[in-house]
Amino acid sequence: MFSYFEYIFIFLPPVLAVYFLLNHRGFTRAGQIFLLAASLCFYGLWNLVYLPLLLLSIVANFGIGRVLSDPPASLGAIPKKAVVASGICFNVALLGYFKYSDFFIQNINAMTGSDIGLLKIAAPLGISYYTFLQVAFLVDTYRGRLGRNDFIPYALFVSFFPKISQGPIALQGEMVPQFADRAKALFNSENFARGMLLVAIGLFKKLVIADNLGVWASQGYDHAQVLPLFEAWFTMLAYCFQLYFDFCGYTDMAIGVGYMFNIRVPDNFLSPYKSLNYQELWRRWHITLGRFLREYIYIPLGGNRHGEIRTYLNLLITFLVGGLWHGAAWTFVLWGAMNGVGLMVHRLWKKTGIRMHWFIAWFLTFMYWNITVVMWRATSYREAIKIYRGLIGLDGVMLPAGWAKFGFLKSLGVTFGPWLANLGGEKQSYYIYLIIAAAALTFFAKNSIEMSERLKPNMRWALFTALLLGISIIHLTQVSQFIYANF
């Protein structure tokens, strides 16, 4: 797969140049075909073996969609509901086989004592994303929201390279019309400048903030045997901000590259850590996934239309699905359940009519999210318990050896020694300042979308973009991967 350097400086420029050259000459159809070919090439460079699977998924879903929008006479009396159900089953079967086969085999072995061999299949890049967006396409076509589709724009909608690997989960109705819009086929300097700014911001978030925070998070989760109080808190916060800046950074890049092609990719983050309740947080975090879960799982289950108990059950089922979508492990399922419970508690609290001070509301929302993210990051329940024990001081409280003059604290169980040694013990101040800086940017700065909307192409913005790119390029020597590329 491309490194960031190859993607931004080798792959992207010629694709942009050829695409707009074809459109400028009036060959808009050829431009669409070229962009589709570039997207498939991008995907194939990850693993050529899985390119036919992507093509099969595109062709099959397009065909099923065509049957739903324009039923052939040969279909006879087969109801559309059966057609859309078969399409959904096809998509779920592909996703289940490639992503969850070993998970199911492991559980069967655990429950029955059998020894079925694992398939050890690597999940194809972006399969969770292109499966969900095509399920949404089939359902929207069945509901009559979409009409007859043209294959090239549809295939481009599914495989568009800025978002194929990690989303956002765009809908056909908000993407395909843009590919067909001739006004968007010509180069737009303002959109290009806005796109460059978002790419620079995204790279900075990923390479400078997220990857550096990941050092402490990995040390605490993956290597430390026990975590005293402060080490556990720093580990939890380091990963909480790493996850945000990593995934938000990718989304900024996806939206930014989309802008360069005059394509508006949907927003996926809207300062979620500023939320004052759990429902608001989920409306701001991974917005397109939340939309999918709401529109295509929660509402079809009945939503809030059948009483309180059924509403809570629907919430729980929806987030169990959301948890399992993130990964084939029971920790993800429990993470989903914890989020479902968080939304239930929010609904119950609203019924009391009691207004909570904004700071307390924010603090409880943010801290509960942190607690759930521990389960999301942990590779096992034992690892999660290690963090939870540390957060409440069950594995001790250690302060720096230089603070030994506060010896009276020993009576409270406090020890003095090599502070933060379980997190590596090096560059302690750097990581602490980085967490503080990440928190300040998250809570007080404007988000990237707000910044891009204020952009006026001039020297000041150009220098700011160049500065972010320059700092990020310095960090390109390290090897890293976006967290959500695993899902």
Buried (B, 14 or more C-beta within 10 A) or exposed (E): EBEBEEBBEEBBEEBBEBBBEBBEEEBBEBBBBBBBEBBBBBBBBBEEEBBEBBBEBBEBBBEBBBBBBEEEEEEEEEEBEEBBEEBBEBBEEBBBEBBBBBBEBBEEBEEEEEEEEEEEEEBBBBBBBBBBBBBBBBBBBBEEEBEEBBEBBBBBBBBBBBBBBBBBBBBBBEBBEBBEEEEBBEBBEEBBBBBBBBBBBBBBBBBBBBBBBBBBBBBBBEEBEEBBBBBBBBBBBBBBBBBBBBBBBBBBBBBBBBBBBBBBBBBBBBBBBBBBBBBBBBBBBBBBBBBBBBBBBBBEBEBBEEEEEBBBBBBBBBBBBBBBBBBBBBBBBBBBBBBBBBBBBBBEBEEEEEEBEEEEBBEBBBEBBBBBBBBBBBEEEEBBEBBBBBBEBBBBBBBEEEEEEEEEBEEEEBEBEEBBBBBBEEBBEEBBEBBEBBBEBBEEEEBBBEBBEEBEBEEEBEEBBEEBBEBBBEBBEEEBEBBBBEB
